């Protein structure tokens, strides 16, 4: 059945509008797809192109016909020589990776340089930049950060305060490895965190080990590893960051969400119930935006030394309709002393004010109103109650 489908797809590829020829100067014929095609169009302007919008199975007759009508065939593709090897296997001479790099991202400058060095195109005259065009504007640094209102923030803040080894995973929450949290010690592959945490404890690591994994990744690959922890009498703690979606790749559903990939209503599998069914008795589900509850649950999980524990930190991704935006918070600069604790929650909406504390000289905090979602985490962390939610102004009749 699969072979028959591939045969039919191959026939379709021969006449599909996704694969098209753009004729130009026939001394060179360039085969490319995606961003590499756009780069090649600029570098090899005026030459003939075969744009492959459907990369597998290849339209073999179309490629052979195109190659027969150009003097030299060039393949411009990033990374592995996928097209090049298949075309060469057809007995067609082709130029590819002996000119263009095997690794990295293609840019117009890079491809043009390699093409000129190989004699594929004439070198362009290098213009000396004028004084005005050579001026550069320094952009402010913008390191990766969890979104304002992200439900993962309180969990990473709690983990960052504790001397534990954290096995991380792949997802939005991978940002937890960066400042200000610095709350991950390993990131290997998607779904590896729970197994890695178990392995480290079984290998005799004295520090408490905590696995951090997202809800979709937990269903994808975390369940077998957690079953192994239970079966082999492991003691690692697991924090499941349940933001009710597969956020990193665009908000797809998973078995823990109430709809299928087609958007149809479906039963939602509760993570806590599954964890208990696997035999973990120490399980807690907490509100992701209740910083004190999250801190307390993680503190108790870290303290457990003779059994496995799981904390499900549950709160909707800020981009889901289920996320409840609240009125924004603000800072009382008269009360703030610039202690910096709110900066440690890593929210892009919390900025350093130009005003400084008279005693310490430290910058005070201020809230960017365009970014704040009113999630309250910074408000709960502030030890001086300097962050507050203003009373709504009554409407004038």
N, C-alpha and C positions, 0 to 999 in steps of 0.2 A: 504493500500500500504506500509506504514512504517513497519507494523507488518510482512508483507511478506518479505520485504527486510531484516529485522532483523533475521527472520527464516533462510533465505538463507545464511546470513553472519555467523550465528551460525553453520550451516552445514559446511561451508567453513573453519571455525576456527578449526574444529576437525581434518582436514588433512592438514591445511596450513603449509608450511615450515617455516612460521614465528614463529610458536609454536613448540618447539622441546624438546625432552627428552635427557639428557646426563646421562647415567647410571654410577654409581659408588657404593660406600658403601651404602647399602640400609637401614642401621639403621636410617639414616636421609634422608628425601626428601625435597628439598628446592624449593619453588615457588617464582620466582622473575622476574623483568623486568627492562630494562633500566640500569641506573647507579647502582641501588641497586643490580642488578644481578652481575655486575662486582665486587662490594664490597663483595657480598656473596660468589662468586667463590673463592676469596682469603681467606676469613675467614673459609669457610667450604670446603676447598680443599679436594678432594677425595670422597666426598659424591655425592648423586644423585641429579640432578637438572631438573626442568621443567622451561624452559625459555619461558615466554609469550611475544612474539613480537607483538601480537594482543590482546590488553587488553579488548576489548568489541566488541561484546558479547564474554563471556568466553567459551572456549571449555570444556563443562561440562563433557562429556564422557572421554575426554583425562585426565582431572584432576582426575576424580574418578578412572580411571585405574591406574594412577600414584600413587595416595594415597593408593590404595589397595596393591601395591607392595613394600611399604616402611613401616618401623616400626613406624616412627613419621613424621608428616608433619609440615613443618615450612614455614611461609610466611615472606619474608623480603621485605618490601615496605616502602617508605617514606610517611610521612604525614598520611592522613586518611586511615583506614583499608579497602580499597576498595575490594581487592582480598579476604582478610580474612573473611569479612562479607558474601560475596557471597558463599565462600566455606563452611563456617559454616552453611549457610542456606541450603546447599545440604545435611546436616547431617553428614559431615565429620569432625572429630576432628582435630583441627589445632591450632598451637601455633603462636602467632604474637605479637600484641601490649602489651601483658602482659610482654614481654621481651624487645622489641625494642621501642624506643621513638616515640611519636605521632607527635612531632614537630622537626624542624631542619633538617640539611643535614646529611646524613649518610656518615661516613668515615670508613675505615677498622679498625682503632683503636677503634672507638665507638662500632661498631657491634661486634667486637671480645670481648671487655670488657663485653658487655651485655650477649653475648652467654656463656662466661666463668662463669659469675655470676649465670646464669640459669642452669648451668651444662650440656649445650648442647655439649660443646667441652671441652677437657682437657686444663687447663691453661698452657700457654707457659712459659718456663723459661725466666726470665727477665735478659738480659745481661747488665752488667754495661758498659756504653759507655766509650771508651778510650779517652784519652786526645785529640787526633787528631780529632776523630769523633764528639766530643762535641763542637768544635769550630763553632761559628755561624758567618755568614757574614751579617751585617746590610745593608739591601737594602734601597735605598733612598725612601722617601714617594712619592706616585704617586696618588694624589687625582683626582677624576673625573674632566674632563675638556671638553669643546667644542673643536671639532677638529680644527686644523689650517685651516683658510679659511671659517669656519662655518658662514653662512649668519645670524645667530641669534645674533652674538657677538655685533654688533653696537646697536641693540635694547636694549639689557640688559645693555650695558654701559650707554645708555641714561636714562633708567629707574632707574639705581642705583644712579644717580645724583639728583633724585627728591624725595621729601617727599610725597610719595603716598603709598597707600595700594595696593599690587599686588596680585591678585588671580591667582595662577598658575595652571598648568595642567600636564598631563602625556605625556611625549615624550622626545626627546633628550634635549629639552629646559628646562626640569626639573632641569638640572644642574645649571640653573640660580639662584637657591636657595642657592648655595654654594658660598664661596669666590672665586674671589674677588668681584663678583656682589652683592651677598646677596639681590637679587632683587625679591624675592617671599615671601609672608607672609602666603599663604595657598596652600597646594596641597592635594586634597581630593580623586578624582577619575577621570578617563578619561572623559573629556567633562564637568566637573563640574565648570570650571573657570568662564564662562560667567554668569551662574546662581548664583554662589556664589557672584560675584561682584554685580549683580543686587540686591540680597538679602541684602547685607551689606549697599548699598545706601538706599534701602527702609526702613531699620531698623534705619536709622538716623545717620549713621556714617558720621562725619563731613569731614574727609579727603577724597580727591579724590580717587576713587577706579578704578583700571585698571585691566582688565582681559587679560591674555596672553594665547593664544591657537594656536596650530599648524593647518596647512591647512587640513590635513586628519581628525584630531579630530574635526575641525570646521564643516566639512561636516557630520561627524559621529554623533555629539551631540551638536554642538554649535548653529546651526540654530534655534531650538525651543527656546532656552534661549534668543537669540538675539531678536526674535520676541516678546517675553514677555517683554523685555526692552522697545521696541518701543510701544507696546500696553499699558503698564502700566506707560508710561511717565517717564521711568528711565533715569538716567544721567551718568551711568557708561561708561567708555571708554573701547574699546576692541582693542587689538593689535593681529593681526593674523600673525603668523610667517609662511610665505608661502615658503617652500623650495622645492616645486614642487614634493614631494614624501612622502611616509610614511617611514621616515628614520630610526626610532628607531627599527623597526621590520624587516628591510632588504630591504627597497626600493620598497614596493608594490605600485601599482597605486591607485588612488582614483578619484572621479568625477572631480577634478581639474586638472588631468593630461591627456595628449593627447593619452593615450592608455588604453585598458582594462587589466584585470588581465592576460588574455591570450596573451597579447602583440599586439593585433590588434588595428589599428588606431581608435580613438574615439573622439567625440567632448569634448573639455576641457571647463568646466564651470568656468567662471571667478568669483572670490570671490567678487570683487568690485561690479559687476553687480547684483549678488544675494543680497548683503547687501543693495544696493539701492532699489531693488525690495521689500525688507522687510520694507522699509520706513525710513531707516537711510539716512539723507541728508549730514551729515558731514563725508565724506569718502575720504581717500587718499591712493594711492598706491605709494610706494617709493622703490627705489633700495636698497636692503639690505646692499650692500657694500658702499653706499654713506653715510658715518657716519653723515655728516652735515645735509643731507636731512632727515635722520631717526630721528636725534635729534630734528630738527625743527618740524617735523610732530607730534612726541610724545609730545613735549612741547605745541603745539597748542591743542592737544587732552586733555591733562591734564588741560589746562586752561578753557576748556568749562565747564560751571557750570549748564546750563539750558537745555541741550539736549545730547543725546547719540552720540558718535563718534566712528569711526572705522579707524584704520590705518593698511593697509596691507603691511607688510614688505616682499618684494618679491625678492628672489634670490635662485638659484639652490644649492642643497646640494653638498658639495665638492666631493662626490663620484659619482655624476651623470655625464654623458658625456657632458651635457649642461654647466657644470661649466667651466669657462674660466680661466685657470691658466695664470698668468702674471709673468714677470721676478721678481725674488726675490728682497726684499729690504734689506738694511743694515744700520748700525748705524755709524755716524760720532762721534767717541768718544771724539774728540776735542770740539764738539758743545754740546753734551749731558751733562747735569748737574745732572743726577740722580734724576729728579723730581718724577719719579715713575708713571706718568700718563699712560704710555704705559703698565705697569704691570697690570693696572686696567682693561684692555680689556680681560685679562684672556686667552691669546694665548700661547699654549705650545711652540711655536717657539720663544717667547721672553724670554730671559734668563738674569740673573744678571751677569754682567761682573765682572771679578776680579779687574778691574780698578775702582777706586772711585773718586768722585768729591773732589777736594782739599779743598773747602770751607766747604762743608756739611758732607763729609765723606760717602755720600750715594753711593751705587753701581750704576754704569752706566748700560745701557742696551746693549745687543748684540742679534743678530738674528741667530738662528740655521738654516743654509742653507738647511739641509736635511728635515726640517719641513715646512719652509716658502712656502706658495702658492702664494705670491704676491697679497693678497687681498686688501692691502692698508689701512685697518682700523687703524692700529697703526700709519702709516704715517700721516693720517688725524688728529689723536688725538694729536700727538706731538706738543707742543706749540713753540718749538725752531727749528723746521725743521731739527732736528738731524737725523731723519730717512728718508732715500731717496732711490731712485731706481737708481743704477749706470747705466751710459750709456753703451750700449752693445759694446763689443770690436769687431771692424771690423775683419772679417776673413782675414787671410794672403793669398794672391794669390799664 
